[in-house]
């Protein structure tokens, strides 16, 4: 299922705030280093967390294990993809993770 998320939820500052508030205190510094310069990744994470918070539940402070995983080995295009580039199809994206791909290492 695909759910619409308002554009205003995609906010880098909010993403950093979520990390500060929700990640385990001893992991905050390392997470901030990992996502440094990853605007799209942190913005998308903020939108996802905000959507869950608004739609389903509230998170307890310092209760989430947050891990950034880069896109290496997660994105592969097929030859057919180049023929259909304007169209997004399953043949073009195999193993795509949106957050990891937006800020490719």
N, CA, C and O of each residue as an XYZ file, in Angstrom:
420
protein
N       0.837     -1.168      0.000
C       0.000      0.000      0.000
C       0.895      1.248      0.000
O       1.895      1.305      0.716
N       0.535      2.206     -0.782
C       1.253      3.474     -0.843
C       0.371      4.536     -0.196
O      -0.821      4.633     -0.485
N       0.971      5.323      0.674
C       0.244      6.362      1.391
C       0.837      7.719      1.062
O       2.056      7.885      1.038
N      -0.027      8.684      0.811
C       0.440     10.046      0.579
C       0.903     10.662      1.884
O       0.282     10.479      2.931
N       2.006     11.395      1.806
C       2.527     12.115      2.956
C       2.703     13.569      2.516
O       3.338     13.827      1.494
N       2.151     14.520      3.270
C       2.276     15.923      2.878
C       3.736     16.360      2.729
O       4.606     15.932      3.487
N       3.979     17.197      1.763
C       5.331     17.684      1.483
C       5.959     18.367      2.696
O       7.173     18.295      2.889
N       5.154     19.018      3.500
C       5.688     19.740      4.657
C       6.331     18.814      5.684
O       7.098     19.275      6.528
N       6.033     17.515      5.627
C       6.647     16.553      6.548
C       8.104     16.268      6.183
O       8.876     15.820      7.031
N       8.486     16.522      4.931
C       9.852     16.284      4.472
C      10.702     17.490      4.860
O      10.743     18.489      4.142
N      11.373     17.387      5.991
C      12.089     18.533      6.530
C      13.367     18.057      7.213
O      13.326     17.258      8.149
N      14.496     18.558      6.731
C      15.785     18.120      7.279
C      15.923     18.470      8.763
O      16.396     17.652      9.552
N      15.517     19.669      9.137
C      15.622     20.079     10.551
C      14.799     19.144     11.442
O      15.248     18.745     12.516
N      13.598     18.802     10.989
C      12.758     17.871     11.754
C      13.425     16.507     11.874
O      13.332     15.856     12.915
N      14.093     16.079     10.817
C      14.797     14.801     10.858
C      15.872     14.783     11.921
O      16.005     13.814     12.668
N      16.641     15.858     11.987
C      17.682     15.959     13.016
C      17.063     16.032     14.420
O      17.597     15.472     15.378
N      15.938     16.725     14.518
C      15.245     16.795     15.814
C      14.753     15.414     16.252
O      14.872     15.047     17.421
N      14.199     14.654     15.302
C      13.753     13.291     15.629
C      14.914     12.427     16.118
O      14.770     11.669     17.077
N      16.052     12.545     15.463
C      17.222     11.777     15.901
C      17.587     12.152     17.332
O      17.824     11.286     18.174
N      17.628     13.434     17.586
C      18.000     13.912     18.924
C      17.010     13.430     19.992
O      17.410     13.070     21.100
N      15.740     13.428     19.655
C      14.700     13.095     20.627
C      14.438     11.598     20.767
O      14.146     11.125     21.866
N      14.537     10.848     19.675
C      14.073      9.463     19.696
C      15.170      8.408     19.763
O      14.938      7.318     20.285
N      16.346      8.704     19.251
C      17.431      7.708     19.247
C      17.954      7.495     20.663
O      17.833      8.366     21.524
N      18.537      6.323     20.885
C      19.175      6.064     22.173
C      20.252      7.118     22.384
O      21.008      7.414     21.459
N      20.339      7.694     23.585
C      21.273      8.800     23.834
C      22.725      8.494     23.460
O      23.426      9.372     22.956
N      23.177      7.280     23.696
C      24.580      6.963     23.395
C      24.831      6.734     21.905
O      25.980      6.552     21.503
N      23.787      6.739     21.080
C      23.936      6.525     19.641
C      23.716      7.791     18.819
O      23.970      7.793     17.615
N      23.252      8.862     19.447
C      22.904     10.090     18.721
C      24.102     10.638     17.932
O      23.970     10.951     16.749
N      25.240     10.751     18.566
C      26.415     11.339     17.894
C      26.817     10.543     16.652
O      27.101     11.132     15.608
N      26.843      9.221     16.752
C      27.255      8.409     15.605
C      26.219      8.457     14.477
O      26.580      8.406     13.301
N      24.964      8.553     14.826
C      23.924      8.669     13.798
C      24.059      9.998     13.065
O      23.944     10.057     11.841
N      24.303     11.057     13.821
C      24.457     12.370     13.192
C      25.637     12.386     12.228
O      25.557     13.010     11.169
N      26.714     11.719     12.570
C      27.868     11.628     11.672
C      27.476     10.844     10.418
O      27.828     11.239      9.306
N      26.755      9.742     10.589
C      26.372      8.892      9.458
C      25.457      9.616      8.473
O      25.565      9.403      7.266
N      24.562     10.466      8.967
C      23.614     11.141      8.078
C      24.063     12.536      7.672
O      23.331     13.248      6.985
N      25.237     12.924      8.084
C      25.759     14.242      7.712
C      25.818     14.364      6.188
O      26.432     13.539      5.511
N      25.182     15.388      5.670
C      25.185     15.613      4.228
C      24.181     14.771      3.468
O      24.189     14.780      2.237
N      23.330     14.054      4.148
C      22.336     13.188      3.504
C      20.959     13.840      3.590
O      20.055     13.322      4.246
N      20.810     14.979      2.925
C      19.586     15.775      2.999
C      18.330     14.967      2.707
O      17.380     14.990      3.489
N      18.320     14.257      1.591
C      17.120     13.524      1.196
C      16.822     12.375      2.147
O      15.660     12.104      2.447
N      17.835     11.714      2.611
C      17.635     10.600      3.534
C      17.026     11.081      4.839
O      16.059     10.495      5.326
N      17.579     12.132      5.403
C      17.090     12.622      6.688
C      15.696     13.241      6.543
O      14.868     13.125      7.446
N      15.440     13.891      5.416
C      14.117     14.472      5.168
C      13.060     13.384      4.993
O      11.949     13.510      5.509
N      13.394     12.330      4.278
C      12.460     11.225      4.087
C      12.195     10.500      5.401
O      11.064     10.095      5.670
N      13.221     10.337      6.212
C      13.034      9.710      7.522
C      12.119     10.565      8.394
O      11.262     10.036      9.102
N      12.298     11.880      8.344
C      11.431     12.783      9.109
C       9.983     12.648      8.667
O       9.078     12.618      9.501
N       9.759     12.566      7.358
C       8.396     12.423      6.844
C       7.774     11.102      7.294
O       6.607     11.061      7.683
N       8.547     10.039      7.241
C       8.024      8.728      7.673
C       7.680      8.732      9.159
O       6.618      8.254      9.558
N       8.575      9.270      9.970
C       8.321      9.313     11.412
C       7.134     10.215     11.748
O       6.321      9.880     12.610
N       7.036     11.344     11.077
C       5.908     12.255     11.308
C       4.599     11.596     10.910
O       3.603     11.722     11.621
N       4.585     10.895      9.785
C       3.379     10.202      9.331
C       2.939      9.162     10.355
O       1.757      9.080     10.692
N       3.872      8.378     10.842
C       3.533      7.365     11.855
C       3.016      8.044     13.116
O       2.036      7.596     13.713
N       3.666      9.106     13.513
C       3.284      9.825     14.725
C       1.874     10.415     14.606
O       1.080     10.319     15.543
N       1.568     11.013     13.477
C       0.263     11.634     13.271
C      -0.836     10.584     13.079
O      -1.951     10.753     13.572
N      -0.522      9.518     12.375
C      -1.539      8.538     12.000
C      -1.738      7.404     12.989
O      -2.842      6.875     13.115
N      -0.682      7.027     13.689
C      -0.787      5.793     14.459
C      -0.404      5.924     15.935
O      -1.215      5.606     16.805
N       0.790      6.377     16.229
C       1.249      6.344     17.609
C       2.318      7.382     17.874
O       2.916      7.938     16.952
N       2.543      7.626     19.134
C       3.625      8.511     19.568
C       4.777      7.647     20.044
O       4.567      6.571     20.604
N       5.992      8.118     19.822
C       7.183      7.405     20.251
C       7.632      7.935     21.606
O       7.570      9.139     21.856
N       8.078      7.049     22.471
C       8.672      7.469     23.741
C      10.053      8.050     23.448
O      10.741      7.602     22.531
N      10.452      9.045     24.228
C      11.770      9.648     24.033
C      12.873      8.617     24.197
O      12.816      7.761     25.080
N      13.865      8.709     23.345
C      15.060      7.853     23.378
C      14.704      6.362     23.384
O      15.275      5.575     24.139
N      13.750      5.996     22.526
C      13.275      4.616     22.510
C      13.492      3.893     21.184
O      13.174      2.709     21.074
N      14.026      4.581     20.177
C      14.188      3.951     18.863
C      15.655      3.688     18.551
O      16.522      4.522     18.810
N      15.910      2.526     17.997
C      17.235      2.243     17.461
C      17.209      2.705     16.015
O      16.491      2.135     15.193
N      17.976      3.716     15.702
C      18.007      4.301     14.367
C      19.344      3.951     13.736
O      20.402      4.120     14.343
N      19.275      3.457     12.495
C      20.496      3.063     11.801
C      20.415      3.552     10.365
O      19.414      3.329      9.684
N      21.462      4.215      9.903
C      21.535      4.633      8.508
C      22.311      3.584      7.740
O      23.406      3.188      8.141
N      21.735      3.132      6.626
C      22.408      2.167      5.768
C      22.498      2.781      4.382
O      21.478      3.133      3.790
N      23.691      2.909      3.870
C      23.898      3.479      2.546
C      23.306      2.605      1.456
O      22.766      1.533      1.727
N      23.411      3.067      0.238
C      22.765      2.388     -0.879
C      23.633      1.352     -1.577
O      23.164      0.700     -2.509
N      24.862      1.182     -1.165
C      25.752      0.254     -1.851
C      25.145     -1.150     -1.910
O      24.806     -1.740     -0.884
N      25.019     -1.668     -3.128
C      24.488     -3.011     -3.316
C      22.974     -3.102     -3.241
O      22.426     -4.202     -3.306
N      22.281     -1.970     -3.106
C      20.828     -2.007     -2.969
C      20.092     -1.551     -4.220
O      18.868     -1.664     -4.286
N      20.806     -1.042     -5.204
C      20.165     -0.489     -6.384
C      20.779     -1.087     -7.630
O      22.000     -1.108     -7.784
N      19.940     -1.567     -8.509
C      20.433     -2.142     -9.755
C      19.445     -1.797    -10.861
O      18.237     -1.958    -10.687
N      19.948     -1.327    -11.991
C      19.095     -1.034    -13.142
C      19.309     -2.106    -14.192
O      20.422     -2.597    -14.384
N      18.240     -2.457    -14.861
C      18.356     -3.403    -15.966
C      18.481     -2.624    -17.269
O      18.206     -1.425    -17.304
N      18.893     -3.298    -18.338
C      18.993     -2.643    -19.647
C      17.639     -2.112    -20.090
O      17.550     -1.050    -20.706
N      16.585     -2.855    -19.772
C      15.239     -2.436    -20.137
C      14.888     -1.103    -19.476
O      14.103     -0.325    -20.017
N      15.450     -0.853    -18.349
C      15.171      0.382    -17.615
C      15.506      1.613    -18.450
O      14.768      2.597    -18.408
N      16.594      1.580    -19.201
C      16.982      2.736    -19.993
C      15.971      3.040    -21.098
O      15.837      4.188    -21.522
N      15.265      2.019    -21.560
C      14.238      2.233    -22.565
C      12.995      2.862    -21.955
O      12.275      3.595    -22.634
N      12.736      2.587    -20.691
C      11.526      3.059    -20.013
C      11.834      4.060    -18.910
O      11.056      4.184    -17.964
N      12.935      4.768    -19.006
C      13.370      5.622    -17.889
C      12.283      6.559    -17.360
O      12.158      6.688    -16.142
N      11.482      7.228    -18.218
C      10.461      8.128    -17.670
C       9.394      7.392    -16.844
O       8.725      7.990    -16.001
N       9.252      6.114    -17.096
C       8.257      5.335    -16.360
C       8.937      4.564    -15.249
O       9.969      3.931    -15.471
N       8.382      4.609    -14.086
C       8.924      3.839    -12.970
C       8.239      2.480    -12.996
O       7.015      2.387    -12.913
N       9.032      1.442    -13.111
C       8.453      0.109    -13.151
C       9.305     -0.845    -12.333
O      10.444     -0.535    -11.985
N       8.749     -1.997    -12.032
C       9.486     -2.980    -11.243
C      10.728     -3.466    -11.965
O      11.695     -3.872    -11.320
N      10.721     -3.433    -13.293
C      11.891     -3.905    -14.024
C      13.073     -2.969    -13.860
O      14.222     -3.381    -14.022
N      12.802     -1.721    -13.542
C      13.882     -0.747    -13.389
C      14.502     -0.765    -12.001
O      15.706     -0.551    -11.859
N      13.720     -1.010    -11.004
C      14.216     -0.899     -9.642
C      14.124     -2.248     -8.942
O      13.036     -2.733     -8.629
N      15.261     -2.828     -8.711
C      15.329     -4.113     -8.028
C      16.039     -3.890     -6.711
O      17.205     -3.495     -6.697
N      15.370     -4.130     -5.618
C      15.982     -3.954     -4.311
C      16.194     -2.497     -3.946
O      17.137     -2.175     -3.224
N      15.348     -1.624     -4.423
C      15.496     -0.197     -4.163
C      15.020      0.147     -2.758
O      13.926     -0.246     -2.352
N      15.838      0.874     -2.026
C      15.389      1.470     -0.784
C      15.422      2.964     -0.988
O      16.472      3.526     -1.300
N      14.315      3.601     -0.820
C      14.178      5.007     -1.170
C      15.161      5.875     -0.400
O      15.862      6.685     -1.006
N      15.228      5.735      0.877
C      16.088      6.604      1.687
C      17.546      6.399      1.314
O      18.278      7.372      1.138
N      17.976      5.164      1.193
C      19.370      4.894      0.853
C      19.739      5.365     -0.532
O      20.863      5.816     -0.748
N      18.817      5.272     -1.484
C      19.116      5.626     -2.864
C      19.161      7.134     -3.059
O      19.968      7.624     -3.849
N      18.328      7.867     -2.371
C      18.281      9.303     -2.589
C      19.600      9.978     -2.274
O      19.960     10.969     -2.910
N      20.320      9.454     -1.302
C      21.605     10.015     -0.937
C      22.674      8.955     -1.162
O      23.300      8.479     -0.215
N      22.875      8.592     -2.414
C      23.854      7.553     -2.737
C      25.222      7.926     -2.208
O      25.653      9.075     -2.300
N      25.893      6.939     -1.656
C      27.245      7.177     -1.095
C      28.225      7.516     -2.174
O      29.401      7.746     -1.891
